[in-house]
């Protein structure tokens, strides 16, 4: 929600706006499995607390960034902090609940996760309307302080794994650079051209380094990404669906906000209010869908949900500046929210169920990493298709973005129908 305001203050075009989002997603997605390993090694409470405190410090760095590059660096460091505090949540739910109650609990958790994609822009829009974009980072500080106090009061001692636990630093480095190189190429290509030597080099380096990452994970004694998990059918197909659906969710929120503010003339606060129905629908439906999917099986929900999302996204192609919110934007958003509510809880439950309790922690970490990387790659790829040589978003570019986004989530639905199996 703050991207147009940041652009006005710090300069830069669409590429700067993409980097502000992708700088965070790059380090978060690449290091989230390392964060899980550190929690196993040093104790979940200690690493979670370190992550929360680090998130507060990096938020201050972002708030006082003097220019675009400094803000991108701050966002990257913020992603590192996020990678420390994220991984243990789903594993805790899995060990605490069972049966339909686990489905409901996961549904509630995923609802709030999805809601954060929307409620964040709403709060940010209000802050920008009364203060400045820098306040959206400073507002994190009081929440960090409260969270640290609650950690001290509510959580028990640290839980350690066996002393043989290791941290896969080599895999982490290969993952960060292997993802970062092609993302850099995709974001910068519209302004430099895909034939530019730097762009070609970065794309080639990404292919080589990601290949090296897979090779290393196959032979590492303690890999951060245990490839053996992908021998399980539902786990593999659920993560493929995660990749396409969350790429679509990220590109929707990114480009819709830019459209509303830069083309339709909405304020930051009004843009946040415009997307609020997604939050409301998910809040009421996700827990109920979680229970139903545990009873009926996930395949129907994981196949149907993304296709419903795609219908809502295609309806956004009719939008143009001066549209009527109640008849042209609200109905597609409600349809999209219904589809998303059908997906999130069954998808997460399927990942954890197929992995089993022994691998629940690493399975949730893998799925979290995939969802973040999906947003990273989705914004970079769609941004490259949209920007052309102008490095700005226009109406034609927005419609291209929504078409690609609808295609991404539709592929997720087909993946669910073809790949997911209901266990007895």
C-alpha positions as CSV (number, residue, x, y, z in Angstrom):
1,X,0.0,0.0,0.0
2,X,3.0,2.3,0.6
3,X,4.7,1.6,-2.7
4,X,3.4,4.6,-4.6
5,X,4.2,7.0,-1.7
6,X,7.7,5.5,-1.4
7,X,8.1,6.0,-5.2
8,X,7.1,9.7,-4.9
9,X,9.5,10.3,-2.0
10,X,12.5,8.2,-3.0
11,X,12.1,8.1,-6.8
12,X,12.5,5.1,-9.0
13,X,9.9,3.2,-11.1
14,X,8.2,-0.2,-11.1
15,X,11.6,-1.9,-10.6
16,X,12.1,-0.1,-7.3
17,X,8.7,-1.1,-6.1
18,X,9.3,-4.7,-7.1
19,X,12.6,-4.8,-5.2
20,X,11.1,-3.4,-2.1
21,X,8.7,-6.4,-2.0
22,X,11.1,-9.0,-3.5
23,X,14.1,-8.0,-1.3
24,X,12.1,-9.2,1.7
25,X,10.7,-12.3,0.0
26,X,14.1,-13.3,-1.3
27,X,15.8,-13.6,2.1
28,X,12.7,-14.9,3.9
29,X,12.0,-17.6,1.3
30,X,15.6,-18.7,1.0
31,X,16.4,-18.8,4.7
32,X,13.2,-19.9,6.4
33,X,14.4,-23.5,6.5
34,X,17.7,-22.4,8.0
35,X,15.6,-20.6,10.6
36,X,13.9,-23.9,11.4
37,X,17.2,-25.6,11.8
38,X,18.5,-22.9,14.1
39,X,15.3,-23.4,16.2
40,X,16.0,-27.1,16.5
41,X,19.6,-26.5,17.4
42,X,19.3,-23.6,19.9
43,X,15.7,-23.9,21.0
44,X,12.5,-22.5,19.5
45,X,11.8,-19.9,22.1
46,X,15.3,-18.4,21.8
47,X,15.3,-18.2,18.0
48,X,11.7,-16.9,17.9
49,X,12.6,-14.2,20.4
50,X,15.8,-13.3,18.4
51,X,13.7,-13.1,15.2
52,X,11.1,-10.8,16.8
53,X,13.7,-8.4,18.2
54,X,15.6,-8.4,14.9
55,X,12.4,-7.7,13.0
56,X,11.9,-4.6,15.2
57,X,15.5,-3.4,14.7
58,X,15.3,-3.9,10.9
59,X,11.9,-2.1,10.8
60,X,13.6,1.0,12.3
61,X,16.3,0.7,9.6
62,X,13.7,0.7,6.9
63,X,11.8,3.6,8.4
64,X,14.9,5.8,8.3
65,X,16.2,4.7,4.9
66,X,17.6,7.7,3.1
67,X,17.1,6.3,-0.4
68,X,15.8,3.4,-2.4
69,X,18.9,1.1,-2.2
70,X,19.1,1.5,1.5
71,X,15.4,0.6,1.9
72,X,15.9,-2.5,-0.3
73,X,18.8,-3.6,2.0
74,X,16.7,-3.0,5.0
75,X,13.9,-5.1,3.6
76,X,16.3,-7.9,2.9
77,X,17.5,-7.8,6.5
78,X,13.9,-7.8,7.6
79,X,13.4,-11.0,5.6
80,X,16.2,-12.6,7.5
81,X,14.5,-11.7,10.8
82,X,11.2,-13.1,9.4
83,X,13.0,-16.4,8.6
84,X,13.9,-16.8,12.2
85,X,10.5,-16.3,13.7
86,X,8.2,-18.0,11.2
87,X,9.0,-21.8,11.0
88,X,7.7,-23.2,14.2
89,X,4.1,-22.1,14.1
90,X,2.5,-24.9,12.1
91,X,4.6,-27.6,13.7
92,X,3.2,-26.5,17.1
93,X,-0.3,-26.7,15.8
94,X,0.3,-30.2,14.4
95,X,1.6,-31.5,17.7
96,X,-1.2,-29.9,19.7
97,X,-4.3,-30.8,17.7
98,X,-5.5,-33.9,15.8
99,X,-8.3,-34.9,13.5
100,X,-11.0,-32.3,12.6
101,X,-9.7,-30.0,15.3
102,X,-6.3,-29.9,13.6
103,X,-8.0,-29.0,10.4
104,X,-9.9,-26.2,12.1
105,X,-6.8,-24.9,13.8
106,X,-4.8,-24.9,10.6
107,X,-7.8,-23.2,8.9
108,X,-7.7,-20.5,11.5
109,X,-3.9,-20.1,11.2
110,X,-4.0,-19.9,7.4
111,X,-7.0,-17.6,7.5
112,X,-5.0,-15.1,9.6
113,X,-1.9,-15.6,7.4
114,X,-4.0,-14.8,4.3
115,X,-5.7,-12.0,6.2
116,X,-2.3,-10.4,6.9
117,X,-1.9,-10.0,3.1
118,X,-4.9,-7.7,3.1
119,X,-5.1,-6.1,6.6
120,X,-1.5,-5.0,6.4
121,X,-2.3,-2.7,3.4
122,X,-5.4,-1.4,5.2
123,X,-3.4,-0.4,8.2
124,X,-0.7,0.9,6.0
125,X,-3.1,3.0,4.0
126,X,-4.5,4.6,7.1
127,X,-1.0,5.4,8.4
128,X,0.1,6.9,5.1
129,X,-3.1,9.1,5.1
130,X,-2.3,10.5,8.5
131,X,1.5,10.4,8.6
132,X,4.1,9.1,6.2
133,X,5.1,5.8,4.6
134,X,7.9,5.6,7.2
135,X,5.3,5.0,9.9
136,X,4.3,1.6,8.4
137,X,7.7,0.4,9.6
138,X,7.8,2.2,12.9
139,X,4.4,0.8,13.9
140,X,6.1,-2.6,14.2
141,X,8.1,-1.5,17.2
142,X,5.4,-1.5,19.8
143,X,4.1,-4.8,18.5
144,X,7.6,-6.2,18.8
145,X,7.9,-5.0,22.4
146,X,4.5,-6.6,23.4
147,X,5.4,-9.8,21.7
148,X,8.7,-10.1,23.5
149,X,6.9,-9.6,26.8
150,X,4.4,-12.3,25.9
151,X,7.2,-14.7,24.9
152,X,8.7,-14.3,28.3
153,X,5.4,-14.7,30.1
154,X,3.7,-17.5,28.1
155,X,6.3,-19.7,26.5
156,X,8.2,-22.3,28.3
157,X,11.9,-23.2,28.1
158,X,13.7,-23.8,24.9
159,X,13.3,-27.2,23.3
160,X,16.4,-28.7,21.8
161,X,16.9,-31.3,19.3
162,X,19.6,-33.9,19.4
163,X,23.1,-32.5,19.4
164,X,23.7,-33.9,15.9
165,X,21.4,-31.1,14.4
166,X,23.4,-29.1,11.9
167,X,22.7,-25.9,9.9
168,X,23.0,-26.1,6.2
169,X,24.8,-22.8,5.5
170,X,26.1,-23.9,2.1
171,X,22.6,-24.8,1.0
172,X,21.3,-21.5,2.3
173,X,24.0,-19.5,0.4
174,X,23.3,-21.4,-2.9
175,X,19.6,-20.8,-2.4
176,X,19.8,-17.1,-1.8
177,X,22.2,-16.4,-4.7
178,X,20.6,-18.9,-7.0
179,X,17.2,-17.2,-6.5
180,X,18.5,-13.7,-6.3
181,X,20.4,-13.8,-9.7
182,X,17.4,-14.6,-11.9
183,X,15.1,-12.3,-9.9
184,X,17.5,-9.5,-10.5
185,X,17.5,-10.3,-14.2
186,X,13.7,-10.4,-14.4
187,X,13.3,-7.1,-12.5
188,X,16.0,-5.2,-14.4
189,X,15.4,-6.7,-17.9
190,X,12.6,-4.3,-18.9
191,X,14.9,-1.3,-18.5
192,X,18.2,-2.9,-19.7
193,X,16.8,-5.4,-22.3
194,X,17.0,-9.2,-22.1
195,X,20.0,-9.1,-24.5
196,X,22.1,-7.1,-22.0
197,X,25.2,-9.0,-21.0
198,X,24.5,-8.5,-17.3
199,X,21.0,-9.9,-17.6
200,X,22.1,-12.9,-19.6
201,X,24.9,-13.6,-17.1
202,X,22.5,-13.4,-14.1
203,X,20.0,-15.7,-15.8
204,X,22.7,-18.3,-16.6
205,X,24.2,-17.9,-13.1
206,X,20.8,-18.6,-11.6
207,X,20.3,-21.8,-13.5
208,X,23.8,-23.0,-12.6
209,X,23.5,-22.1,-8.9
210,X,20.1,-23.6,-8.5
211,X,21.4,-26.8,-10.1
212,X,24.3,-26.7,-7.7
213,X,21.8,-26.2,-4.8
214,X,19.8,-29.4,-5.8
215,X,23.1,-31.3,-6.1
216,X,24.3,-30.2,-2.7
217,X,21.0,-31.0,-1.0
218,X,21.1,-34.5,-2.5
219,X,24.5,-35.2,-0.9
220,X,24.5,-33.0,2.3
221,X,24.4,-34.8,5.6
222,X,21.9,-32.5,7.0
223,X,20.2,-30.7,4.1
224,X,17.9,-27.7,4.7
225,X,15.6,-29.1,2.0
226,X,15.2,-32.9,2.4
227,X,14.5,-34.0,-1.1
228,X,13.2,-37.3,0.1
229,X,9.9,-35.6,1.1
230,X,9.2,-35.0,-2.6
231,X,8.9,-38.8,-3.1
232,X,5.4,-38.4,-1.4
233,X,2.7,-37.7,-4.0
234,X,0.4,-35.4,-2.0
235,X,3.4,-33.4,-0.5
236,X,4.8,-32.8,-4.0
237,X,1.6,-31.8,-5.7
238,X,0.5,-29.7,-2.8
239,X,3.7,-27.7,-2.9
240,X,3.4,-27.3,-6.7
241,X,-0.1,-25.9,-6.0
242,X,1.3,-23.6,-3.3
243,X,3.8,-22.2,-5.8
244,X,1.2,-21.3,-8.3
245,X,-1.6,-20.1,-6.0
246,X,0.6,-18.0,-3.8
247,X,2.3,-16.5,-6.8
248,X,-1.1,-15.5,-7.9
249,X,-2.1,-14.0,-4.5
250,X,1.1,-12.0,-4.4
251,X,0.8,-10.6,-7.9
252,X,-2.9,-9.7,-7.3
253,X,-2.2,-7.7,-4.2
254,X,0.9,-6.0,-5.7
255,X,-0.6,-5.0,-9.0
256,X,-4.1,-4.2,-7.8
257,X,-2.8,-1.8,-5.3
258,X,-0.7,-0.1,-7.9
259,X,-3.7,0.1,-10.3
260,X,-6.0,1.6,-7.6
261,X,-3.5,4.3,-6.6
262,X,-1.6,5.1,-9.7
263,X,-4.3,4.7,-12.3
264,X,-7.7,4.9,-10.6
265,X,-6.7,7.8,-8.2
266,X,-7.5,6.0,-5.0
267,X,-5.8,7.1,-1.8
268,X,-3.7,4.6,0.2
269,X,-6.5,4.3,2.8
270,X,-9.2,3.9,0.2
271,X,-7.1,1.2,-1.5
272,X,-6.9,-0.7,1.8
273,X,-10.6,-0.5,2.3
274,X,-11.3,-1.6,-1.2
275,X,-9.6,-5.0,-0.6
276,X,-11.1,-5.5,2.9
277,X,-13.8,-7.9,1.7
278,X,-11.1,-10.6,1.1
279,X,-10.3,-10.4,4.8
280,X,-13.9,-10.7,5.9
281,X,-14.7,-13.7,3.7
282,X,-11.5,-15.6,4.6
283,X,-12.0,-15.0,8.3
284,X,-15.5,-16.6,8.3
285,X,-14.9,-19.4,5.8
286,X,-11.3,-20.8,6.3
287,X,-11.9,-22.6,9.7
288,X,-15.1,-24.2,8.4
289,X,-13.4,-25.3,5.2
290,X,-10.6,-26.8,7.3
291,X,-13.0,-29.0,9.2
292,X,-14.8,-30.1,6.0
293,X,-11.6,-31.0,4.2
294,X,-10.5,-33.2,7.1
295,X,-13.8,-35.0,6.8
296,X,-14.3,-35.2,3.0
297,X,-10.7,-35.1,1.8
298,X,-8.8,-32.2,0.3
299,X,-8.9,-33.0,-3.4
300,X,-12.3,-31.3,-4.2
301,X,-11.3,-28.1,-2.3
302,X,-7.8,-27.9,-3.8
303,X,-9.1,-28.4,-7.3
304,X,-12.2,-26.2,-7.1
305,X,-10.8,-23.3,-5.1
306,X,-8.1,-22.1,-7.5
307,X,-10.5,-22.3,-10.4
308,X,-13.0,-20.1,-8.5
309,X,-10.1,-17.7,-7.9
310,X,-9.3,-17.6,-11.6
311,X,-12.9,-16.6,-12.4
312,X,-12.7,-13.7,-10.0
313,X,-9.4,-12.6,-11.5
314,X,-10.6,-12.7,-15.1
315,X,-13.5,-10.4,-14.1
316,X,-11.0,-7.8,-13.1
317,X,-10.0,-7.4,-16.7
318,X,-13.1,-5.2,-17.1
319,X,-11.7,-2.6,-14.8
320,X,-10.6,0.8,-16.1
321,X,-10.0,4.1,-14.3
322,X,-13.3,5.5,-13.1
323,X,-14.9,2.1,-12.5
324,X,-17.8,1.6,-10.1
325,X,-16.5,-0.2,-6.9
326,X,-19.8,-1.9,-5.9
327,X,-20.5,-3.5,-9.3
328,X,-17.1,-3.9,-11.0
329,X,-14.5,-4.5,-8.2
330,X,-16.4,-5.9,-5.2
331,X,-18.0,-8.9,-6.9
332,X,-14.7,-10.2,-8.4
333,X,-12.9,-9.8,-5.0
334,X,-15.6,-11.7,-3.2
335,X,-15.4,-14.5,-5.7
336,X,-11.6,-14.6,-5.4
337,X,-11.9,-14.6,-1.6
338,X,-14.3,-17.6,-1.6
339,X,-11.9,-19.5,-3.9
340,X,-9.0,-18.7,-1.7
341,X,-10.8,-19.8,1.4
342,X,-11.4,-23.2,-0.2
343,X,-7.7,-23.6,-0.8
344,X,-5.6,-22.5,2.1
345,X,-6.5,-24.8,4.9
346,X,-6.8,-28.0,2.9
347,X,-3.5,-27.3,1.2
348,X,-1.6,-26.8,4.4
349,X,-3.3,-29.8,6.0
350,X,-2.4,-32.0,3.1
351,X,1.3,-31.0,3.2
352,X,1.5,-31.8,6.9
353,X,-0.6,-35.0,6.7
354,X,1.5,-36.5,3.9
355,X,4.8,-35.7,5.7
356,X,3.7,-37.3,9.0
357,X,4.3,-36.0,12.5
358,X,7.9,-36.9,12.5
359,X,8.6,-34.5,9.6
360,X,5.9,-31.9,10.4
361,X,8.4,-29.2,11.3
362,X,10.5,-29.5,8.2
363,X,7.4,-30.0,6.0
364,X,5.8,-26.8,7.3
365,X,9.1,-25.0,6.7
366,X,9.3,-26.2,3.1
367,X,5.7,-25.2,2.5
368,X,6.3,-21.8,4.0
369,X,9.4,-21.3,1.9
370,X,7.6,-22.3,-1.2
371,X,4.8,-19.8,-0.6
372,X,7.3,-17.0,0.0
373,X,9.4,-17.9,-3.1
374,X,6.2,-18.1,-5.1
375,X,5.5,-14.4,-4.3
376,X,9.1,-13.5,-5.1
377,X,9.2,-15.2,-8.5
378,X,5.6,-14.3,-9.3
379,X,6.1,-10.6,-8.9
380,X,9.4,-10.7,-10.8
381,X,8.0,-12.7,-13.7
382,X,4.7,-10.8,-14.1
383,X,6.6,-7.5,-13.6
384,X,8.9,-8.4,-16.5
385,X,5.9,-9.2,-18.7
386,X,4.0,-6.0,-17.6
387,X,6.8,-3.3,-17.7
388,X,8.0,-3.7,-21.2
389,X,10.6,-0.9,-21.6
390,X,8.6,1.8,-19.7
391,X,9.3,0.7,-16.1
392,X,5.7,1.9,-15.2
393,X,2.3,0.3,-14.9
394,X,-0.5,1.2,-17.4
395,X,-4.0,-0.2,-18.0
396,X,-2.8,-2.6,-20.6
397,X,0.0,-3.8,-18.3
398,X,-2.6,-4.3,-15.5
399,X,-4.7,-6.5,-17.7
400,X,-1.7,-8.5,-18.7
401,X,-0.9,-9.0,-15.0
402,X,-4.4,-10.2,-14.1
403,X,-4.5,-12.6,-17.1
404,X,-1.2,-14.2,-16.1
405,X,-2.3,-14.3,-12.5
406,X,-5.6,-16.0,-13.4
407,X,-3.6,-18.5,-15.4
408,X,-1.3,-19.2,-12.5
409,X,-4.1,-20.0,-10.0
410,X,-5.9,-22.1,-12.6
411,X,-2.9,-24.2,-13.1
412,X,-3.0,-24.7,-9.3
413,X,-6.6,-26.0,-9.6
414,X,-5.7,-28.5,-12.3
415,X,-2.7,-29.6,-10.2
416,X,-5.1,-30.3,-7.3
417,X,-7.6,-32.3,-9.3
418,X,-4.9,-34.3,-11.1
419,X,-2.3,-34.8,-8.4
420,X,-4.0,-34.9,-5.0
421,X,-5.4,-38.1,-3.6
422,X,-7.8,-38.4,-0.7
423,X,-6.5,-40.8,1.9
424,X,-8.9,-43.1,3.7
